[in-house]
Amino acid sequence: MSAPATKTEEQGIFADHQIAALAQAGAIRPAAPLAPDQIQPASLDLRLGRRAWRMRASFLPGARSVGEAIARHALHEIDLAAGAVLETNCVYVAELMESLTLPPDVAASANPKSSTGRIDVFTRVIADRARAFDTIEAGYDGPLFAEISPRTFPILARSGSRLSQIRFRRGNARLDDEGHAALHARSRLVSADNPSFAGGVAVSIDLSGFGDGLIGYRAKRHTGLIDVDKKGACAIEDYWEPVFASGGGELVLDPGEFYILASKEEVLAPADHAAEMTPFDPLVGEFRVHYAGFFDPGFGAAEAGGGGARAVLEVRSHDVPFILEDGQPVGRLVYERMAEMPRALYGAGMGSNYQAQGLKLSKHFRSAG
């Protein structure tokens, strides 16, 4: 088990009030004041700035700044102030309102927001001279950009839209296998009777059906726009086809199609830990699970108003059809200690969209009728 952090070191994921303190100290430098709901229990929502660029291709800046790479590879500039349509299968890079001047012992990592992943918008944060996406080295001083590539639905986004989120951490507080087992014994992280703790807590797929036999949704092609800032504005039937359980408990994933499915287990993030979903080794199957992997403290927790919640899984098969079987492991929940306890938990009066969820589409959709 990893060595426990001390109070003075404050090793671990920064909590909401610590993120606020970073902003107050100038380590987070927003172009406009942070919105009241922008800071989450263990993360900060990132907002699109005014400018975006249609790019020839995705890139990592390497030894250059992102601005230099944009100048070299951009096709045209887009003004996001009034909103702009981002088309499917195109690559865009947008400046973010938040830039950083991190302390030398504080690093950060980013991920798509849950609502972003659930509409199949592939987004990654890029920093100057970065050699990896979504990774900001300790002590980084500079701007942040978001690479955005809608895969299935065209989207309408604007300055201030929130597609990504960022976590700040000091030190290494990631649990090892023994640490995951001990935390599960204390807090029951998943509802499985005998979960695996190799490389994280195993999560499997539910293909048995939810009441009426519904197991998920497959995205339609050639749909209308999704305005990323509007809740409940889209009818489910205009964008999704329901997928129902088969007698054999299997689902054939069609190459290139996008599915929303759910975990068999109910999962929990206790108040003093944050989690991230990571996919299983690609050698077990040519598919990707869960674009949006952050689980904030309180997710699924009774103290936050829930009784456990399913992990909604964004699934895409690569190159060849692939058969998923009910109960097949598809991902791992990797937990990290919080540096301090959050002042607010996920779902505890925060208007969290996915607390106590079952099989749930993104906030943009309303039920038929």
C-alpha positions as CSV (number, residue, x, y, z in Angstrom):
1,M,0.0,0.0,0.0
2,S,1.2,3.5,-0.8
3,A,2.6,5.4,2.2
4,P,0.0,7.7,3.8
5,A,0.3,11.4,3.1
6,T,1.0,13.8,5.9
7,K,-1.0,17.0,6.6
8,T,1.9,19.2,5.9
9,E,2.7,17.6,2.6
10,E,-0.9,17.7,1.4
11,Q,-0.1,15.0,-1.2
12,G,-3.0,14.0,-3.4
13,I,-5.7,15.5,-5.5
14,F,-6.6,19.1,-4.7
15,A,-10.1,19.7,-3.2
16,D,-12.5,22.4,-4.2
17,H,-11.3,25.0,-1.6
18,Q,-7.6,24.3,-2.6
19,I,-8.5,24.9,-6.3
20,A,-10.0,28.2,-5.2
21,A,-6.9,29.0,-3.3
22,L,-4.8,28.3,-6.4
23,A,-6.9,30.8,-8.3
24,Q,-6.6,33.4,-5.6
25,A,-2.8,33.0,-5.5
26,G,-2.6,33.4,-9.3
27,A,-1.7,29.8,-10.1
28,I,-4.9,29.7,-12.2
29,R,-5.3,32.8,-14.3
30,P,-8.7,33.0,-15.9
31,A,-9.4,35.5,-18.7
32,A,-12.8,36.2,-17.0
33,P,-13.8,35.6,-13.4
34,L,-14.5,32.0,-12.5
35,A,-18.2,31.1,-12.5
36,P,-19.7,30.1,-9.1
37,D,-20.3,26.5,-10.3
38,Q,-17.0,26.1,-12.2
39,I,-15.1,24.5,-9.3
40,Q,-16.2,20.9,-8.6
41,P,-15.2,18.7,-5.5
42,A,-11.9,17.7,-7.1
43,S,-11.7,19.4,-10.5
44,L,-12.1,22.7,-12.3
45,D,-14.2,23.0,-15.5
46,L,-12.3,24.7,-18.3
47,R,-14.0,27.2,-20.6
48,L,-13.5,27.8,-24.3
49,G,-12.0,31.2,-25.1
50,R,-12.9,33.4,-28.0
51,R,-10.7,31.9,-30.8
52,A,-10.6,28.4,-32.3
53,W,-8.9,27.1,-35.4
54,R,-9.7,24.4,-37.9
55,M,-6.6,22.3,-38.1
56,R,-5.1,20.1,-40.8
57,A,-4.6,17.3,-38.3
58,S,-4.1,16.6,-34.6
59,F,-0.7,17.4,-33.2
60,L,1.5,17.6,-30.1
61,P,3.7,20.7,-29.9
62,G,6.8,19.0,-28.7
63,A,9.5,21.7,-28.5
64,R,7.2,24.4,-29.8
65,S,4.4,26.4,-28.3
66,V,0.9,25.6,-29.2
67,G,0.6,29.0,-30.9
68,E,3.5,28.2,-33.2
69,A,1.9,24.9,-34.2
70,I,-1.4,26.6,-34.9
71,A,0.3,29.2,-37.1
72,R,1.9,26.4,-39.1
73,H,-1.0,24.0,-39.4
74,A,-4.3,25.9,-39.1
75,L,-6.6,26.1,-42.0
76,H,-8.7,29.1,-40.8
77,E,-9.6,30.9,-37.6
78,I,-13.1,30.7,-36.0
79,D,-14.7,33.3,-33.7
80,L,-16.5,31.6,-30.9
81,A,-17.9,34.7,-29.3
82,A,-21.4,34.3,-31.0
83,G,-21.1,30.5,-31.2
84,A,-19.8,28.3,-34.1
85,V,-20.7,24.9,-35.5
86,L,-17.9,22.3,-35.2
87,E,-18.4,19.6,-37.8
88,T,-17.9,15.9,-37.3
89,N,-14.6,14.3,-38.3
90,C,-12.8,17.6,-38.2
91,V,-10.0,18.7,-35.8
92,Y,-10.2,22.0,-34.0
93,V,-8.0,23.7,-31.5
94,A,-9.5,26.3,-29.2
95,E,-7.8,28.6,-26.7
96,L,-9.1,28.2,-23.1
97,M,-10.0,31.0,-20.8
98,E,-7.8,29.5,-18.0
99,S,-4.0,29.6,-18.1
100,L,-1.7,28.4,-15.4
101,T,1.3,29.4,-13.4
102,L,1.7,26.3,-11.2
103,P,3.9,26.0,-8.2
104,P,6.9,23.8,-8.8
105,D,5.4,20.8,-6.9
106,V,1.9,21.0,-8.4
107,A,1.0,19.1,-11.6
108,A,-2.3,18.7,-13.4
109,S,-4.2,16.3,-15.7
110,A,-7.3,16.9,-17.8
111,N,-10.2,14.8,-19.1
112,P,-13.4,15.4,-21.1
113,K,-16.4,16.3,-19.0
114,S,-19.0,13.5,-18.7
115,S,-21.5,15.3,-20.9
116,T,-18.8,15.8,-23.5
117,G,-17.9,12.1,-23.7
118,R,-21.5,11.0,-23.8
119,I,-22.1,12.9,-27.1
120,D,-18.9,11.4,-28.6
121,V,-16.9,14.6,-28.7
122,F,-13.2,13.8,-28.5
123,T,-11.4,16.5,-26.6
124,R,-7.9,16.8,-25.1
125,V,-6.1,19.6,-23.4
126,I,-2.7,20.7,-24.8
127,A,-0.1,22.8,-23.1
128,D,3.0,24.5,-24.6
129,R,5.8,22.1,-25.4
130,A,3.7,19.2,-24.2
131,R,4.7,15.7,-25.3
132,A,1.5,14.1,-24.0
133,F,-2.2,15.2,-24.2
134,D,-4.1,16.0,-21.0
135,T,-0.9,16.2,-19.0
136,I,0.5,19.4,-17.5
137,E,3.8,19.2,-15.8
138,A,4.5,20.5,-12.3
139,G,5.5,24.2,-12.4
140,Y,3.9,24.8,-15.9
141,D,3.6,28.5,-16.8
142,G,1.6,29.2,-19.9
143,P,-1.7,29.0,-21.7
144,L,-4.0,26.0,-22.2
145,F,-5.7,24.9,-25.4
146,A,-8.4,22.2,-26.2
147,E,-8.3,19.9,-29.2
148,I,-11.9,19.2,-30.2
149,S,-13.1,16.6,-32.6
150,P,-16.8,15.8,-32.8
151,R,-17.0,12.1,-33.9
152,T,-20.8,11.5,-34.3
153,F,-22.8,14.7,-33.8
154,P,-22.0,18.2,-35.0
155,I,-22.0,20.6,-32.1
156,L,-22.6,24.2,-31.4
157,A,-20.1,25.7,-29.0
158,R,-19.2,29.2,-27.9
159,S,-16.8,31.2,-25.7
160,G,-17.5,29.9,-22.2
161,S,-18.6,26.4,-23.2
162,R,-17.2,23.8,-20.9
163,L,-16.0,20.6,-22.6
164,S,-13.0,19.7,-20.4
165,Q,-12.1,19.5,-16.7
166,I,-8.7,19.6,-15.0
167,R,-7.4,18.1,-11.7
168,F,-4.5,19.4,-9.7
169,R,-2.2,17.2,-7.6
170,R,0.8,17.3,-5.4
171,G,2.9,14.1,-5.2
172,N,1.8,10.6,-6.0
173,A,-1.3,9.5,-4.1
174,R,-2.4,6.8,-6.5
175,L,-3.4,3.6,-4.7
176,D,-1.7,0.3,-5.5
177,D,-3.5,-3.0,-5.6
178,E,-3.2,-3.5,-1.8
179,G,-4.5,0.1,-1.3
180,H,-7.5,-0.5,-3.6
181,A,-8.4,-3.7,-1.7
182,A,-8.1,-1.9,1.7
183,L,-10.2,1.0,0.5
184,H,-12.9,-1.4,-0.9
185,A,-13.0,-3.2,2.5
186,R,-13.7,0.1,4.1
187,S,-16.0,1.8,1.6
188,R,-17.2,-0.9,-0.8
189,L,-16.1,0.8,-4.0
190,V,-18.1,-1.5,-6.3
191,S,-21.1,-3.7,-5.7
192,A,-19.4,-6.9,-7.1
193,D,-18.9,-9.7,-4.6
194,N,-15.3,-10.5,-5.5
195,P,-13.9,-7.6,-7.5
196,S,-10.4,-7.7,-9.0
197,F,-7.9,-5.1,-7.8
198,A,-5.2,-5.7,-10.4
199,G,-4.3,-2.2,-11.6
200,G,-7.4,-0.7,-10.2
201,V,-11.0,-1.9,-9.4
202,A,-12.4,-3.9,-12.3
203,V,-15.7,-2.8,-13.8
204,S,-17.7,-5.0,-16.2
205,I,-20.4,-4.4,-18.8
206,D,-24.2,-4.9,-18.1
207,L,-25.9,-6.6,-21.1
208,S,-28.7,-8.2,-19.1
209,G,-31.1,-5.3,-19.5
210,F,-32.6,-2.5,-17.4
211,G,-36.2,-3.4,-16.7
212,D,-37.7,-3.4,-20.2
213,G,-34.6,-5.1,-21.6
214,L,-32.9,-1.9,-22.7
215,I,-29.1,-2.2,-22.4
216,G,-28.0,0.9,-24.1
217,Y,-28.1,3.3,-27.1
218,R,-26.4,3.4,-30.5
219,A,-25.9,6.8,-32.0
220,K,-27.6,7.7,-35.2
221,R,-25.7,9.3,-38.1
222,H,-26.5,12.6,-40.0
223,T,-28.4,14.2,-37.1
224,G,-29.0,17.8,-36.2
225,L,-26.8,19.9,-34.0
226,I,-26.3,19.6,-30.3
227,D,-25.8,22.8,-28.5
228,V,-23.4,21.9,-25.8
229,D,-24.7,24.5,-23.4
230,K,-28.4,23.6,-23.5
231,K,-29.9,21.0,-21.2
232,G,-32.8,18.9,-22.4
233,A,-33.0,20.5,-25.8
234,C,-32.7,17.4,-27.9
235,A,-35.2,14.5,-28.3
236,I,-33.6,11.1,-27.6
237,E,-35.3,9.5,-30.7
238,D,-33.7,12.0,-33.0
239,Y,-30.2,11.1,-32.1
240,W,-30.2,7.5,-30.6
241,E,-31.5,4.0,-31.4
242,P,-32.3,1.9,-28.4
243,V,-30.4,-1.4,-28.0
244,F,-32.1,-4.3,-26.3
245,A,-30.7,-7.4,-24.6
246,S,-30.3,-10.5,-26.7
247,G,-31.1,-14.0,-25.4
248,G,-27.4,-14.9,-25.4
249,G,-26.3,-11.9,-23.3
250,E,-24.1,-10.6,-26.1
251,L,-23.7,-7.4,-28.2
252,V,-21.9,-7.2,-31.5
253,L,-20.2,-3.8,-31.7
254,D,-20.2,-2.5,-35.3
255,P,-16.9,-0.8,-36.3
256,G,-17.0,2.9,-36.1
257,E,-20.4,3.0,-34.3
258,F,-20.8,4.8,-30.9
259,Y,-22.7,3.2,-28.0
260,I,-23.8,4.3,-24.6
261,L,-23.8,1.3,-22.2
262,A,-23.6,0.9,-18.4
263,S,-21.5,-1.0,-15.9
264,K,-23.0,-4.0,-14.1
265,E,-21.6,-2.8,-10.8
266,E,-22.7,0.3,-8.9
267,V,-19.6,2.3,-8.1
268,L,-18.7,4.8,-5.4
269,A,-16.1,7.4,-4.8
270,P,-15.8,8.0,-1.0
271,A,-15.4,11.6,0.2
272,D,-11.6,11.3,0.8
273,H,-10.8,9.8,-2.6
274,A,-11.2,10.6,-6.3
275,A,-11.3,8.1,-9.1
276,E,-10.6,7.8,-12.8
277,M,-11.8,5.2,-15.3
278,T,-9.1,3.7,-17.4
279,P,-9.7,1.2,-20.2
280,F,-8.6,-2.4,-20.0
281,D,-5.5,-3.4,-22.0
282,P,-6.4,-3.2,-25.7
283,L,-5.1,-6.8,-26.1
284,V,-8.4,-8.0,-24.6
285,G,-10.4,-6.4,-27.4
286,E,-10.3,-3.8,-30.1
287,F,-12.6,-1.3,-28.5
288,R,-12.4,1.8,-26.3
289,V,-14.4,2.4,-23.2
290,H,-15.1,5.7,-21.4
291,Y,-13.8,8.9,-22.9
292,A,-14.7,10.9,-19.7
293,G,-13.0,9.2,-16.8
294,F,-13.2,11.5,-13.7
295,F,-15.3,10.5,-10.7
296,D,-15.3,13.2,-8.1
297,P,-15.6,12.4,-4.3
298,G,-19.2,11.7,-3.4
299,F,-20.1,10.0,-6.7
300,G,-22.7,7.3,-5.9
301,A,-22.2,7.9,-2.1
302,A,-25.0,7.8,0.4
303,E,-23.8,10.9,2.1
304,A,-24.2,12.8,-1.2
305,G,-27.8,11.6,-1.7
306,G,-27.1,8.5,-3.7
307,G,-27.1,4.7,-3.1
308,G,-24.4,3.8,-5.5
309,A,-24.5,4.7,-9.2
310,R,-23.7,2.8,-12.4
311,A,-20.7,4.0,-14.5
312,V,-22.1,5.0,-17.9
313,L,-19.7,3.8,-20.5
314,E,-18.9,5.3,-23.9
315,V,-18.0,2.5,-26.2
316,R,-16.5,2.4,-29.7
317,S,-15.2,-0.6,-31.6
318,H,-12.1,-0.2,-33.8
319,D,-11.6,-1.7,-37.3
320,V,-13.5,-5.0,-36.8
321,P,-16.8,-6.1,-35.3
322,F,-16.3,-7.2,-31.7
323,I,-18.6,-9.3,-29.4
324,L,-19.1,-8.0,-25.9
325,E,-20.5,-10.5,-23.4
326,D,-22.6,-9.7,-20.3
327,G,-20.3,-9.3,-17.3
328,Q,-17.1,-8.9,-19.4
329,P,-14.5,-6.6,-17.7
330,V,-14.1,-3.4,-19.7
331,G,-12.3,-0.9,-17.5
332,R,-10.7,-0.2,-14.2
333,L,-11.4,2.5,-11.6
334,V,-8.1,3.9,-10.3
335,Y,-8.4,5.8,-7.0
336,E,-6.2,8.6,-5.6
337,R,-6.3,10.1,-2.2
338,M,-7.5,13.7,-1.8
339,A,-5.0,16.1,-0.4
340,E,-7.8,17.5,1.8
341,M,-11.5,16.7,2.2
342,P,-13.7,18.7,-0.2
343,R,-16.1,21.2,1.2
344,A,-18.8,19.9,-1.1
345,L,-19.4,16.4,-2.5
346,Y,-20.6,15.4,-5.9
347,G,-24.4,15.4,-5.9
348,A,-24.7,17.2,-2.5
349,G,-26.9,20.1,-3.5
350,M,-24.5,20.9,-6.4
351,G,-27.0,20.1,-9.2
352,S,-24.9,17.2,-10.4
353,N,-26.3,15.7,-13.5
354,Y,-25.4,12.1,-13.0
355,Q,-25.7,11.3,-9.3
356,A,-27.5,8.0,-8.6
357,Q,-27.6,7.4,-12.3
358,G,-28.5,4.1,-14.1
359,L,-28.3,4.1,-17.9
360,K,-28.4,7.8,-18.6
361,L,-27.6,9.8,-21.7
362,S,-26.0,13.2,-21.5
363,K,-27.8,16.2,-20.0
364,H,-28.6,17.5,-23.5
365,F,-31.4,15.0,-24.1
366,R,-35.0,14.9,-22.9
367,S,-37.3,11.8,-22.8
368,A,-39.7,11.2,-25.6
369,G,-43.1,12.9,-25.1
